[in-house]
């Protein structure tokens, strides 16, 4: 959720012509990450939880791509977004570790 809040803050700095383009897309991706984690957990099934964690991971990769594009378009420089890139890397590691844990051991959700 910190990442989502930070993305919302950063996209405020984008030009107004990007309101319905890059800004909107970055916000949707960032919002999708915690939303999919929560929805997957709420399904009460390890298999479903893993599926939604993979969706969250895909949204994270999409967000990173859009951030790189924002740098290429010179809306930001890499240093301005470094904290976001670092947070994305940390979240990616956490998602991968959680997926591996669920695959390797029962975490207490309903049997599939």
WOFEN-V48625 format. One record per helix or strand of 3 or more residues. SS is the DSSP state (a for helix, b for strand). FROM is the first residue (numbers start at 1). TO is the last residue. If there is no record, write none. Layout:
# WOFEN-V48625
SS|FROM|TO + SS|FROM|TO
This chain:
# WOFEN-V48625
a|2|11 + a|16|18 + a|22|42 + a|46|72 + a|78|104
